[in-house]
Amino acid sequence: MLVDTIKKEFEISDEVSAEYHLYEIGGSKYHGLVPAFEGEDIEIGGRYYNRNMTMQDIEKFLVKQDDNDK
Amino acid sequence: MNNIKKTKLWQVAFPSGDTFEHHEHVKYFVDAFEKLRDKAGILVNEISSELPNYTVHDISHLDALWEVGSQIINDEIVLNPAEGFVLGGAFLLHDAAMTCAAYPGGLEEIKQTNAWKKVVARLQMDTDKEEIDEKLAIEIFLREQHAIKAEKLPFVTWPHPTNGREYSLIENEDLLNKFGQFIGQVAASHWWGHEKLEHEFKDKIIPAPSPFPSGWSIDLLKIACILRAADASQIDDRRSPGFLWALRQNKISGLSKSHWNFQNKLTQAQCRDDALYFGSTSSFTREEAADWWVLFDTLTMIDTELRGIDSILERNRPKSDRLKAKRVANIENPIALAKLIGTEDWHPVNTAFSISDIPGLIEKLGGAELYGNDSFVAVRELIQNAMDATRMRKMIEKNAQDSAVKVELSFKGKNPVLKVSDMGVGMSADEMMNKLLSFGNCGWLADQAIGEYTDILPNKDSVSGRYGIGFFSIFMLGNKVKVKSKRFDRSPDDTVILEFKRGLNERPILYKAEKQDRQTQGGTSIEVECDIKKLSKDSFWKHTGLWVDDEEQLQDLHHLLGSCFPCSEIKIQLETPYSSHVIDGSNWQTEPAEIFYKRVTGAGTFRFKEHDLARGGRGNIVIEQAVKALQIIKDIDGNVVGRASLLPRAFDYWRAVSGSFVSRGAAVGAGNFAGVFLGQPTKAARDSATPVACQTDILKWANNQASIWRGLLRDQPAEQMRIASYVSALQGELGELKICKIVDEFYSLTEFAELLKSIDGIWLAEGYSISHAETYLKQPKRCANIIEVSDDTPDIFSKNIRGVIG
């Protein structure tokens, strides 16, 4: 429900959303690290969304799961 | 007709010659038989048009019974002409109802019968489709009903379509009145089991009606045995003539094809000494191997029939009445039979699927392999079987008293002894062997099993035991098992006991109960001496200690049974050495919400209270809320399909509290809700289920739950989020429920959408990782625009039932 609301309000296209949420063997294709706490050098697993998100944004903020494994 | 008059059987029954003292009576019977034969011949000619797959059932088969009968009877047998007439009539009518023509109203008349409705319901149940294959339904109906109909056939009348004349098979009214019912009974008996045959006919030697000689009494058992033996043994090429086979070949397939082929090759049966010999006119090729095996199985069946008949006659009649044919020759193994009925270029080695350790397999499949390491399911299965038997009794006897299932727990030393008794339909010795001990065969739902009792159709919703394996779970508890039963319609003398002394490792013994053990009421009791060593390996036992002879330990047993049978209309009366309880789920729709909730979830147990107390009594607060949120769930027709509420996450720590899917009063699955949903079991272990409520009913409930919980959790936004995730998973409307947390603020869906309008980017972070990090950071301050999300989508309706306990 959160993602649906984000997609609607940020006007993210179906095509981008589909690629972004694509599941491959072992989990979702794209994966991100979230700088969760102010002043702490800690990043935890998560996803990033921005308004009018494009494929380039995905590549910019997130890594492919298989790249992450290397 | 002339051929049959030359047979030994005919000549014994109808002595010829004017010098015979009662030759006028003989002529009277013979004339009547000839007329009956003419009519029956026309009727049985109709069989082939509806059942073309079947081998010949016309008059040639009926005439051949005289010849086969002549082979199987003893040289000393005595049959008087009255018996000859009844036997001849039964020969003619035993299969004559395998055509719709036996019903004067045809298919329309058949469709009005309960038996037809049962066949249709069964086919619908098997295929899960409303539409049925009518031809198949007719075939099943005719096969299943032909013997029952045969009993009434002498009295059926067929009106002429135009002139109104009434036809019947026995036109001679005097003979019809005096012998019609005996012909019908003997004809019907060819389809009975041996036990019923003996029970019904052992005392039936009917004195001769006047004006026939007083010595001409009619022995129904002797006649019925001749009919059965002759009918079973008449499997030669007269049943499958080559030309007819050639004509019908496009209509014959599958197993029927094998029957046509092997019978086409068979010679007539011949009796030598005490054995019936079968031979073939040609060998069976490799391509015909399957047909040879069907023949082997058929001859094995004939052998069983002959031995069974001999055993009955030996017990009940003088030696002269026993049949000469007592067995089938060379049937002891396939190689021996191949010496009589040859195979060409192949050897009939019995390569059928064989299991070397059948008891071991049953023990595994009916026990831990199926149910997991949880012996309590055995108790549940026993109670469910007892409830099924009780329901069945009520279905048959509308005025039968309401009776409870009694569960008694006592102790023999340290070993608990569990006894479950009911006052249901009970079982005869045959039923114990064929239903209770037939692994995988559900007695109640098997073909015709219930037909003996009632015309009412037991469908898969009528009984819990659909898989026929529940009884065997008892060996998870212990090896010493005693089953005592009496069918409700039998006398106390017929109380039988089946005893397992060493589980499935040794054959059980079956015996009639001694006088002091006889039951006056119908019903069954099953007693098992539990093996404490076996139970001590069981996770359930370890957690609950419910099998220990200790008052405190046993006090939760009635709560546990209450949660296993949350909605049962049949009461359970529980007796332990320390207390008695009646468990009653019949008022589940109307009883006060708190009582219902605690009863069905197990939240009333001693263990729950102890566990909850250790966590600050949080559980009781949530129970109060859940009770307020409980709702009756109805389907579109207004039928109640559940009584349940959602539960916030805070309650998950106590696994005893979860909702149940209930089928026939018993829990058959569990889910992440509180209360009950009516459900259908999806597995033989009866530990998972799907709700009866449809998507629309559930959606309506989810929407109401969102609104109720929003009110109840006004000050608990974190718990609102959990409810929201459930409602969302059910695709319900979230309303103003809080759905997420950003920094320290909680947001509803509307509020979240509003927030997104004011920002350009947002992070979703795994909730578990955030919480984990916060535990070791000194002064954690979350970044803005980070939303905690749950790592998984909650599944409300799938949770293994074994999670219910401990």
Interface residues (C-beta under 8 A of the other chain):
Chain A: M1 L2 V3 T5 I6 K8 E9 F10 G32 V34 P35 A36 F37 E38 G39 E40 I42 I44 G45 G46 R47 Y48 Y49 N50 R51
Chain B: A724 S728 L734 I739 C740 L749 F752 A753 L756 K757 D760 G761 I762 W763 L764 A765 E766 S769 I770 A773 L777 P780 K781 R782 C783 I786 I787 V789
